[in-house]
Amino acid sequence: MKHFTNVKDLGNLELALKEAFEIKNDRFKFSGLGKNKTLLMIFFNSSLRTRLSTQKAAMNLGMNTMVLDINQGAWKLETERGVVMDGDKPEHILEAIPVMGSYCDVIGVRAFATFEDKEHDYKETIISQFIKYSGKPVFSMEGATRHPLQSFADLITIEEFKTKPRPKVVLTWAPHPKALPQAVANSFAEWMNETDYDFVITHPHGYELDPQFVGKAKVEYDQRKAFEGADFIYAKNWSAFEDPNYGQVLSVDRDWTVDTEKMALTNNAYFMHCLPVRRNMIVTDDVIESDRSIVIPEAANREISAQVVLKRILESL
């Protein structure tokens, strides 16, 4: 595998899951694979789970790791061509990228949507430039439109906890005080559509996702109806996708908060969220603290998803 930005890059999901559980059973089985290889992790945006889990995964494989925070301790980078660089950005990304590539063997990039230009965001401009100019394998640690390492971990988690071959999985919008990208929701939908799960997306009117990610999912605007008989509830906020409201918060309706009353409509469903989570906005305390909340095992599986991806990239070098 040369690069990893979406579910298609991983190939056969059944084989990928088999590999994930093999690694989870013995995290150090391939510890020699990364000897004398260096991973450079580049963060344009903040991170906790992605930073720690990916670094740990690389260490499990014997890799050296370097972490660069673009907005802290590095020159501010200009990302657009044709700009007269007379502002606060002294270095252009087109010089910075090949320099970064010269110091490492694999590059991970985290670069969120800016909401300034939908076309720019949905072209994954930043990660695409790293793929084009670094000369090294590149994987997404969350882009403008997808978060594939999270979605892979989500899939691993569902496979671990499901009690029937075809569970009902519901992705539900929930309120949040700030405008958030569609990346996690897009990516989760994309991965769920690659399975045989009964997959439903529920959200208020105005929060429709890009149809390319919705795919074959059923869209239900009545959240309570969507929850009926569900085996997994995946809560996530996202801002509006459709123009002219791209990147905007249209509603913070607390009626969409996941609470005990709604979870009672499910088939004793497990609660999932990518974290960090705004308690009593996205989900109530009692739900996230219940014995049906699997947000911690879900987060722990981030190490496993990252390790599968890094292992496959190393094997291709």
C-alpha positions in Angstrom: 0.0 0.0 0.0 1.6 3.3 -1.2 -0.8 5.8 0.4 -3.8 5.7 2.7 -6.6 8.3 2.5 -9.8 6.3 2.2 -11.3 2.8 2.6 -10.5 1.8 -1.0 -6.8 2.1 -0.3 -7.1 -0.7 2.3 -8.5 -3.3 -0.2 -10.4 -6.3 1.1 -11.9 -5.4 4.5 -12.2 -9.0 5.6 -8.4 -9.4 5.2 -7.7 -6.1 6.8 -9.8 -7.0 9.9 -8.1 -10.4 10.1 -4.8 -8.6 10.1 -6.0 -6.1 12.7 -7.0 -8.9 15.1 -3.7 -10.6 14.5 -1.9 -7.5 15.5 -4.1 -6.9 18.5 -3.3 -10.4 19.7 0.4 -9.6 19.5 1.3 -5.9 18.9 5.1 -6.7 18.7 4.9 -9.5 16.2 6.2 -7.3 13.4 8.5 -5.2 15.6 11.5 -5.6 13.2 9.6 -4.3 10.2 10.3 -0.6 10.9 13.9 -0.9 12.0 15.9 2.1 10.7 12.7 3.7 9.3 11.4 7.0 10.4 7.8 8.2 10.6 7.2 12.0 10.4 3.8 13.0 11.8 2.7 16.5 10.7 -0.1 18.3 12.5 -1.9 21.3 11.1 -4.5 20.8 13.8 -4.7 19.6 17.4 -4.8 15.9 18.3 -4.8 13.6 21.3 -5.8 10.1 20.2 -4.4 10.3 16.7 -1.0 11.6 17.9 -0.6 9.0 20.7 -2.0 6.0 19.0 -0.1 6.5 15.7 3.1 7.1 17.5 2.6 4.0 19.6 1.7 2.0 16.5 5.0 3.1 14.8 7.0 2.2 17.9 5.4 -1.2 18.0 6.8 -1.7 14.5 10.3 -0.5 15.6 10.1 2.8 13.8 11.7 6.1 14.8 9.1 8.9 15.1 9.2 12.6 14.7 6.3 15.0 15.4 5.9 18.4 13.8 3.2 20.9 14.9 2.9 23.4 12.1 1.3 26.1 14.2 3.6 25.6 17.2 7.4 25.6 16.8 7.5 25.7 13.0 7.3 28.4 10.4 3.8 29.3 9.3 3.3 27.8 5.9 1.7 29.3 2.9 -0.4 26.8 1.0 -1.6 28.7 -2.1 0.2 29.3 -5.3 0.6 32.8 -6.7 0.4 34.5 -3.3 2.7 37.5 -2.7 4.3 36.3 0.6 4.4 39.6 2.4 2.4 38.5 5.4 3.1 36.3 8.4 3.9 33.1 6.4 7.6 33.0 5.6 7.8 29.5 4.0 5.8 27.9 1.2 4.5 24.4 1.6 6.0 23.5 -1.9 9.5 24.0 -0.5 8.6 22.6 2.9 7.1 19.3 1.7 10.1 17.9 -0.2 12.4 19.0 2.7 10.2 17.1 5.2 10.3 14.1 2.8 14.1 14.1 2.8 14.1 13.4 6.5 11.8 10.4 6.8 10.4 7.3 5.1 6.7 7.7 5.8 4.6 10.8 6.4 1.3 11.2 8.3 -0.7 14.4 7.8 -3.5 15.9 9.8 -5.2 18.9 8.1 -8.8 19.8 8.7 -11.3 21.6 6.5 -11.0 25.4 6.8 -14.6 26.1 5.6 -13.1 29.0 3.5 -13.6 27.2 0.2 -15.6 24.0 -0.2 -13.8 23.0 -3.4 -10.4 23.5 -1.8 -11.5 21.3 1.2 -13.1 18.6 -0.8 -10.1 18.3 -3.1 -8.1 17.4 0.0 -5.6 20.1 -1.2 -3.1 19.8 1.7 -2.8 16.0 1.8 -2.8 15.8 -2.0 0.2 18.2 -2.1 2.1 16.0 0.3 1.4 12.9 -1.9 2.5 14.8 -5.0 5.6 16.5 -3.7 7.1 14.6 -0.8 8.3 11.5 -2.7 7.3 9.4 0.3 4.2 7.3 1.2 1.6 9.5 2.9 -1.4 8.5 5.1 -4.2 10.7 6.4 -4.4 11.3 10.2 -7.7 13.2 9.3 -8.2 15.3 6.3 -10.7 17.8 5.2 -13.2 15.2 4.1 -12.3 11.9 5.8 -10.8 10.4 8.9 -9.9 6.8 7.7 -7.8 5.7 10.7 -10.8 6.5 13.0 -13.3 4.8 10.7 -11.1 1.7 10.5 -10.9 1.6 14.3 -14.7 2.0 14.4 -15.1 -1.0 12.2 -12.8 -3.1 14.3 -14.8 -2.1 17.4 -18.1 -3.0 15.8 -16.8 -6.4 14.7 -15.6 -7.0 18.3 -18.9 -6.2 19.9 -21.5 -7.2 17.4 -23.7 -10.2 18.4 -25.2 -10.9 15.0 -23.8 -11.0 11.5 -25.8 -7.9 10.3 -26.2 -5.4 13.1 -28.1 -2.2 12.7 -25.7 0.8 12.9 -27.0 4.3 13.2 -25.0 7.5 12.6 -26.7 10.3 14.4 -26.1 14.0 14.2 -26.0 15.7 17.6 -25.7 19.3 18.7 -22.4 21.2 19.2 -21.6 24.8 19.9 -19.0 25.1 17.1 -18.8 24.4 13.4 -17.2 21.0 12.9 -16.0 19.4 9.6 -17.9 16.6 8.0 -14.8 14.4 7.9 -15.7 11.8 10.7 -19.3 11.5 9.5 -18.3 11.2 5.8 -15.6 8.6 6.6 -17.8 6.5 8.9 -20.5 6.4 6.3 -18.0 5.5 3.6 -16.7 2.6 5.6 -20.1 1.4 6.8 -21.2 1.3 3.1 -18.4 -1.2 2.4 -20.0 -3.6 4.9 -23.2 -5.6 4.9 -24.5 -3.8 8.0 -28.0 -2.3 8.1 -26.8 1.4 8.1 -28.9 4.4 8.8 -28.0 8.1 9.0 -30.2 10.5 10.9 -29.9 14.3 11.1 -32.0 17.4 11.0 -33.0 18.9 7.6 -30.1 21.0 6.3 -27.4 18.7 7.5 -27.3 16.4 4.5 -23.9 14.9 3.8 -22.2 14.8 0.4 -24.1 12.1 -1.6 -20.9 10.3 -2.5 -20.5 9.4 1.2 -24.1 8.8 2.0 -24.1 6.0 -0.7 -26.6 3.3 0.0 -27.4 4.3 3.6 -31.0 5.0 4.6 -31.5 8.6 5.6 -34.0 9.2 8.4 -34.9 12.7 9.6 -36.8 11.3 12.7 -34.0 10.5 15.2 -36.2 8.4 17.5 -37.5 6.3 14.5 -33.9 5.8 13.4 -32.9 4.5 16.9 -35.6 1.8 16.9 -33.9 -1.6 17.1 -30.4 -0.3 16.6 -27.4 -2.3 17.8 -24.9 0.5 17.6 -25.4 4.3 18.0 -22.6 6.4 16.6 -23.0 10.1 17.6 -21.2 12.9 15.9 -21.8 16.5 15.1 -21.0 18.0 11.7 -21.7 21.4 10.1 -23.7 22.0 6.9 -22.4 20.7 3.7 -24.7 22.1 1.1 -24.2 25.6 -0.3 -24.8 28.4 0.6 -24.5 27.2 4.2 -21.3 25.2 3.9 -19.4 25.0 7.2 -22.2 26.7 9.1 -24.0 25.8 12.3 -27.7 25.7 11.4 -29.0 24.4 14.7 -28.0 23.5 18.2 -31.2 21.7 19.0 -30.7 19.9 22.3 -33.6 17.6 21.3 -30.9 15.7 19.3 -28.7 15.0 22.3 -28.3 11.2 22.8 -29.9 10.4 26.2 -31.3 7.4 28.1 -34.8 7.8 26.7 -33.6 7.5 23.1 -31.2 4.7 23.9 -34.1 2.8 25.4 -35.6 2.7 21.9 -32.7 0.6 20.6 -31.8 -3.1 20.9 -29.7 -2.4 24.0 -27.3 -0.6 21.6 -23.7 0.2 22.2 -22.8 3.9 22.2 -19.9 5.1 20.1 -18.2 8.4 19.6 -14.7 9.3 18.2 -13.9 11.6 21.1 -13.4 14.3 22.3 -17.1 14.6 23.2 -19.1 17.5 24.5 -21.0 16.0 27.4 -24.6 16.9 27.7 -24.5 18.4 24.2 -23.6 15.3 22.1 -24.5 12.8 24.8 -25.7 12.8 28.4 -23.4 11.7 31.3 -25.5 8.6 32.1 -25.2 7.3 28.5 -21.5 7.8 28.0 -20.8 6.4 31.5 -23.1 3.3 31.1 -21.8 -0.2 30.6 -23.0 0.0 26.9 -20.6 2.8 26.2 -17.6 1.5 24.2 -15.9 4.8 23.5 -12.7 3.8 25.4 -12.3 0.4 23.6 -13.0 2.3 20.4 -10.3 4.8 21.1 -7.9 2.0 22.1 -8.4 0.5 18.6 -6.9 3.6 17.0 -3.5 2.0 17.8 -4.5 -1.1 15.9 -5.9 0.6 12.9 -2.8 2.8 12.6 -0.5 -0.2 13.0 -2.2 -2.1 10.2 -1.8 0.9 7.9 1.8 1.5 8.8 2.7 -2.2 8.5 1.3 -2.3 5.0 3.1 0.8 4.0 6.4 -0.5 5.4 5.9 -3.7 3.5 5.6 -1.8 0.2 8.9 0.2 0.7 
